[in-house]
Amino acid sequence: MLIGEVVGTVVATQKDEKLVGLKLQIVREVDERNRPTGKSVVAVDAVGAGRGDHVLFATGSSARQTVLTDGKPADAVIMAVIDSWDVDDRLIYSRQEPVPE
């Protein structure tokens, strides 16, 4: 699993029939300290994430392990919206409260 931030959406009116009805989001990968890694992916949203949400996502064959993506031509999937995380007993991100610098 990887950590990322939803930064946008993708709309494609012409696509493989197995992708019809799936919400596609652009996810910018971040490291454990919430710094952008420079990598982004288009991911199927299996959990209803929105722009600005920090999420857990998987790529490769693991992306086809959710109920929503099973048997679909997906290479990335958002499978959780993060509430918070800490590293070395320091709060890095919280969805509910500002993180001290």
N, C-alpha and C positions, 0 to 999 in steps of 0.2 A: 504494500500500500504506500501511497505517496500523499503528501499534503499539498493542497493548492487553493487558489482563490478564484472564484467564478468572476470573470471580467467581461463576459459578453455572451451573446447567443449566435447561433447559426440557423438561418432559415434556408431550406432547400425544397423548392416545390417539385422538382424532378429528382427522384431518388429510387433506389431499390425498394421494392414493395415491402421487404422485411423491415425497412426503416420508417415506414409510414406510421405516424402517430407518436414517434419518439421525439422528446425534447433534446436538442443538441446545445451544449454549452461550451464556451471557450474557457479553459481552466489554465491559469498561470501557475506553474509549479513553484513552491517556496521550500526553503530548507527548514530545519528544526528550529531556527531562530527567526522564522518568518521573513527571510530575505529572498527575493526572487532569484531563481536559478538561471533564468534566461530561456527556459523551455516552456512551451505551451502545447496543449492538445485540445482537440475537439472530443468531447466525451458525451455519451448518452447519460442523461440525468435520470437515475432510478429512484430518487428520493425527494424531488421537488425543491432543489436548491435554487437560490436566486443570486442575482448580481451582488457581489460583495461578500457572499458567504464563503467561509473557509470550509473546505471539504476534504474527505478522504477519497482518493480515486485509485483505480487499478488500470493497468495497461496490459496489452498482449492477451494471451489466452485466458488469463484471470478475468478479463473484462467480460467474458461470455459466461460467467458463473452465477450471475444474478437471475432471478426469475424473469425479469424484463428483457435481458439481453441473451438468454439461452437460445442458441441457434441463429443469432443475428450477426451480420457482418460488422461487428463493433470491435474497435481496438482499444477503447478507453471507456470507463464507466464511473460515474459519481455514485458512491454507495453509502455515504454518510455525510451529514452536516456536523461540523465540529462545534461543540459548546466551549471548550477551552483545552489548552495544553500547557504543560510546564516542562522545563528542562533544568536539571540540577537544582530543584526546589525553587525555581524562579518562574513566575507566570509569564509566558510568552504571548499568549493570545486568550482573550475571553470575549465571547459573543455578547455577554451581558454587561460588562463593565470595562471602562478604559484601563489599559495596562500602563503602569508607571514606567517611565523611561529608565 
